[in-house]
């Protein structure tokens, strides 16, 4: 179910973000326009896989930089984010209007400009289990801004459960993956993150990750590493 959910999410994300791409000569301008309009609600819905594939190629043709496709479930918005900074194992992806998300091996550690932002996160214990695709239990702490702009720490106990093997398609080709589920319980919140982990590198290539009460989940698809 996890693999099917993520594949379906990617289909929806790709068509929403990229359906407006035009001819070959217009691709760079269209991609820039998409980035500038990032995280605005979109009413575009299309289910044609060929259109999705063509549109994704248009965005990838506009830049050689690493790209991810992100949907925010709680706000019905979708965006392509380009890698703008690296710091050791951390990769920050952003838009032209200074909204950004930081990942460590594909697991979110911070965000800016999304509302109720994740200011920082202690995720190494769960990240180690997820990326090694091992069952176990670990703690995570996620600090986010609440509606009063006060930093609130969400401390959760999480059970990590490996699942079925599959594959994820990137611009560079198909990658063999395994699904991993992270089921977390805090005092007042429960959430379940799902990941598709590269079996060769341990990198998270697709995911559905809890962000905050305002935004709900982020669904993330790697387009190019």
C-alpha positions as CSV (number, residue, x, y, z in Angstrom):
1,X,0.0,0.0,0.0
2,X,2.8,2.4,0.8
3,X,4.4,2.0,-2.6
4,X,1.1,2.4,-4.4
5,X,0.2,5.5,-2.4
6,X,3.5,7.2,-3.2
7,X,3.3,6.3,-6.9
8,X,-0.2,7.8,-7.0
9,X,1.0,10.9,-5.2
10,X,3.8,11.4,-7.7
11,X,1.3,11.2,-10.6
12,X,-0.8,13.9,-9.0
13,X,2.2,16.1,-8.1
14,X,3.9,16.0,-11.5
15,X,0.8,17.0,-13.4
16,X,-0.2,19.8,-11.0
17,X,3.3,21.4,-11.0
18,X,4.2,20.9,-14.7
19,X,1.1,20.7,-16.7
20,X,1.5,24.3,-18.0
21,X,4.9,23.6,-19.7
22,X,4.8,24.6,-23.4
23,X,7.1,24.1,-26.4
24,X,10.8,23.2,-26.3
25,X,11.8,26.8,-26.8
26,X,9.6,28.0,-23.9
27,X,10.8,25.4,-21.3
28,X,13.3,27.5,-19.4
29,X,10.8,30.4,-19.1
30,X,8.0,28.1,-18.0
31,X,10.2,26.4,-15.4
32,X,11.2,29.8,-14.0
33,X,7.6,30.8,-13.9
34,X,6.7,27.7,-12.0
35,X,9.5,28.4,-9.4
36,X,8.3,32.0,-8.9
37,X,4.7,30.8,-8.4
38,X,5.7,28.1,-6.0
39,X,3.4,27.0,-3.2
40,X,0.4,28.7,-4.6
41,X,-2.8,26.6,-4.8
42,X,-3.4,25.0,-8.1
43,X,-6.6,23.7,-9.6
44,X,-4.9,21.7,-12.4
45,X,-5.7,18.0,-12.3
46,X,-4.6,15.6,-15.0
47,X,-4.2,11.9,-15.0
48,X,-2.6,11.3,-18.4
49,X,0.8,9.5,-17.7
50,X,2.2,10.6,-21.0
51,X,1.4,14.3,-20.2
52,X,3.0,13.9,-16.8
53,X,6.2,12.3,-18.3
54,X,6.5,15.0,-20.9
55,X,6.0,17.8,-18.4
56,X,8.5,16.4,-16.0
57,X,11.1,16.2,-18.8
58,X,10.4,19.9,-19.6
59,X,11.3,20.9,-16.0
60,X,14.4,18.7,-15.9
61,X,15.5,20.2,-19.3
62,X,15.5,23.8,-17.8
63,X,18.3,23.1,-15.3
64,X,21.0,20.5,-14.4
65,X,20.5,21.1,-10.7
66,X,19.0,18.5,-8.3
67,X,15.2,18.9,-8.1
68,X,12.5,17.6,-5.9
69,X,8.7,17.8,-6.3
70,X,6.8,18.6,-3.1
71,X,3.1,18.7,-2.2
72,X,1.7,20.1,1.1
73,X,-1.4,18.0,1.9
74,X,-2.9,20.4,4.4
75,X,-2.8,23.4,2.0
76,X,-3.4,21.8,-1.4
77,X,-0.2,23.3,-2.9
78,X,2.6,21.9,-5.0
79,X,6.0,23.1,-6.0
80,X,9.2,22.1,-7.7
81,X,12.2,23.0,-5.5
82,X,15.8,23.3,-6.7
83,X,18.8,22.5,-4.5
84,X,20.3,25.8,-3.4
85,X,22.7,24.8,-0.6
86,X,24.6,21.9,0.9
87,X,26.1,21.6,4.3
88,X,27.7,18.2,4.9
89,X,24.9,15.6,4.8
90,X,22.2,18.3,4.6
91,X,20.6,19.5,1.4
92,X,18.4,22.6,1.2
93,X,15.9,23.0,-1.7
94,X,14.2,26.3,-2.3
95,X,12.1,28.4,-4.5
96,X,12.6,31.9,-6.1
97,X,10.5,33.4,-3.3
98,X,12.7,32.1,-0.5
99,X,10.7,29.2,0.7
100,X,12.9,26.2,1.5
101,X,13.0,22.7,3.0
102,X,16.2,21.0,4.3
103,X,16.6,17.3,4.1
104,X,19.2,14.9,5.5
105,X,19.5,11.8,3.3
106,X,15.9,12.6,2.2
107,X,14.4,13.1,5.7
108,X,13.1,16.6,6.5
109,X,15.0,18.5,9.2
110,X,13.8,22.1,8.7
111,X,11.7,24.4,6.6
112,X,11.3,28.2,6.1
113,X,8.4,30.1,4.6
114,X,5.7,27.4,4.7
115,X,3.9,28.5,7.9
116,X,4.3,26.6,11.2
117,X,7.8,26.0,10.0
118,X,10.1,23.2,11.3
119,X,12.9,25.2,12.9
120,X,15.0,22.2,13.7
121,X,14.7,18.4,14.2
122,X,16.6,15.7,16.0
123,X,16.1,12.7,13.6
124,X,19.3,10.8,13.6
125,X,18.0,7.7,15.6
126,X,15.1,7.2,13.3
127,X,17.1,8.2,10.2
128,X,19.6,5.5,10.9
129,X,16.9,2.8,11.1
130,X,15.0,4.0,8.0
131,X,18.0,4.4,5.7
132,X,19.4,1.0,6.8
133,X,15.9,-0.5,6.4
134,X,15.9,-2.1,9.8
135,X,13.0,-2.6,12.2
136,X,13.3,-0.9,15.6
137,X,12.1,1.9,17.9
138,X,13.6,5.3,18.2
139,X,12.9,8.8,19.4
140,X,12.6,12.0,17.3
141,X,12.1,15.7,18.2
142,X,10.6,18.2,15.8
143,X,10.5,21.9,16.8
144,X,8.0,24.0,14.8
145,X,6.4,27.4,15.1
146,X,2.8,27.2,16.3
147,X,0.0,29.7,15.4
148,X,1.3,32.1,18.0
149,X,4.9,32.0,16.5
150,X,6.1,30.1,19.6
151,X,8.5,27.3,19.1
152,X,6.9,24.0,20.2
153,X,8.8,20.8,20.6
154,X,7.1,17.7,19.4
155,X,8.7,14.7,21.0
156,X,7.7,11.3,19.6
157,X,8.4,7.6,20.0
158,X,8.6,5.9,16.6
159,X,8.4,2.3,15.4
160,X,10.2,1.6,12.2
161,X,8.9,-1.2,10.0
162,X,10.5,-2.3,6.7
163,X,8.1,-3.2,3.9
164,X,8.0,-4.4,0.3
165,X,10.7,-3.9,-2.3
166,X,10.0,-1.9,-5.4
167,X,11.5,0.8,-7.6
168,X,11.5,4.6,-8.1
169,X,12.1,6.3,-11.4
170,X,14.4,9.3,-11.5
171,X,15.8,11.2,-14.4
172,X,18.8,9.0,-14.4
173,X,16.8,5.8,-14.5
174,X,15.0,3.3,-12.2
175,X,16.4,2.7,-8.7
176,X,15.7,-0.4,-6.6
177,X,14.0,0.6,-3.4
178,X,12.4,-0.8,-0.3
179,X,9.4,0.8,1.6
180,X,9.9,1.7,5.2
181,X,7.1,3.0,7.6
182,X,7.7,5.2,10.6
183,X,4.8,5.2,13.0
184,X,5.1,7.9,15.7
185,X,3.2,8.7,18.9
186,X,3.5,11.9,20.9
187,X,1.4,13.2,23.8
188,X,-1.2,14.8,21.6
189,X,-0.2,13.8,18.1
190,X,0.2,10.6,16.1
191,X,1.5,10.4,12.6
192,X,2.9,7.9,10.1
193,X,5.7,8.7,7.7
194,X,6.4,6.5,4.7
195,X,9.6,6.3,2.7
196,X,11.0,4.6,-0.4
197,X,14.7,4.0,0.3
198,X,17.3,3.3,-2.3
199,X,18.6,-0.3,-1.6
200,X,22.1,0.6,-2.8
201,X,22.7,4.0,-1.2
202,X,20.2,4.2,1.7
203,X,19.0,7.6,0.2
204,X,15.3,8.3,0.6
205,X,13.9,8.9,-2.9
206,X,10.2,9.2,-2.2
207,X,8.4,10.0,1.0
208,X,5.3,11.2,2.9
209,X,6.5,13.1,6.0
210,X,4.7,14.9,8.8
211,X,5.4,18.6,8.8
212,X,3.1,20.4,11.3
213,X,-0.6,20.7,12.3
214,X,-1.1,23.5,9.8
215,X,0.5,21.8,6.8
216,X,-0.1,18.2,7.5
217,X,2.1,16.0,5.4
218,X,4.7,16.8,2.8
219,X,4.8,14.3,-0.2
220,X,8.3,14.5,-1.7
221,X,9.4,13.0,-5.0
222,X,13.1,13.2,-6.1
223,X,13.3,14.2,-9.7
224,X,17.1,14.5,-10.0
225,X,19.8,14.0,-7.4
